[in-house]
């Protein structure tokens, strides 16, 4: 288990995190942590679209047995 720290954030940001957390089945803290990871990864990889970074991080958090296998749209002939 990792250590936790309390921080103060803007109420509007908290309310947005609460709404998104419910939609994404995360805790509010988990949602804010996810946003922080997306932001950090986006800054570290400015050549990648933020949506790609977010989707990649979300897929890495999925349990392997729940992941959808990759199926190419077209196969070389």
C-alpha positions in Angstrom: 0.0 0.0 0.0 1.4 3.4 -0.9 1.4 6.4 1.4 -1.3 9.1 1.0 -1.1 12.8 1.4 -3.9 15.3 1.7 -3.9 18.3 -0.6 -6.2 21.2 -1.2 -7.8 21.6 -4.7 -10.3 23.9 -6.2 -13.9 22.9 -5.6 -14.7 23.0 -9.3 -11.9 20.6 -10.1 -13.1 18.3 -7.2 -16.7 18.4 -8.6 -15.4 17.5 -12.1 -13.3 14.7 -10.7 -16.3 13.4 -8.7 -18.5 13.3 -11.8 -15.8 11.7 -14.0 -14.8 9.2 -11.3 -18.4 8.0 -11.1 -18.6 7.6 -14.9 -15.2 5.8 -15.0 -15.8 3.6 -11.9 -12.9 5.2 -10.0 -12.6 6.9 -6.7 -12.2 10.6 -6.7 -8.6 10.3 -5.7 -8.1 7.7 -8.4 -9.6 10.0 -11.0 -7.2 12.9 -10.0 -4.3 10.5 -10.0 -5.3 9.3 -13.5 -5.4 12.9 -14.7 -2.0 13.6 -13.2 -0.5 10.5 -14.9 -2.1 11.5 -18.2 -0.7 15.1 -17.8 2.8 13.8 -16.9 2.9 11.3 -19.8 1.6 14.0 -22.2 4.3 16.4 -21.1 6.9 13.6 -21.5 5.6 12.8 -25.0 4.5 16.0 -26.6 4.4 14.4 -30.1 1.5 12.1 -29.0 -2.1 13.2 -28.9 -3.4 13.5 -25.3 -6.3 11.2 -26.1 -3.9 8.5 -27.2 -1.9 8.9 -24.0 -5.1 8.7 -21.9 -6.4 5.6 -23.7 -3.0 3.9 -23.4 -2.8 4.5 -19.7 -6.4 3.3 -19.2 -5.7 0.1 -21.2 -2.6 -0.6 -19.2 -4.7 -0.5 -16.0 -7.2 -3.1 -17.3 -6.9 -6.6 -16.0 -5.3 -8.7 -18.8 -8.2 -11.2 -18.9 -10.6 -8.3 -19.4 -8.6 -6.7 -22.2 -10.0 -6.8 -25.8 -7.5 -8.5 -28.1 -6.0 -6.4 -30.9 -7.5 -7.4 -34.3 -6.0 -5.6 -37.4 -8.5 -3.9 -39.6 -6.8 -5.3 -42.7 -4.5 -8.2 -43.1 -1.6 -8.2 -45.6 -2.2 -10.6 -48.4 
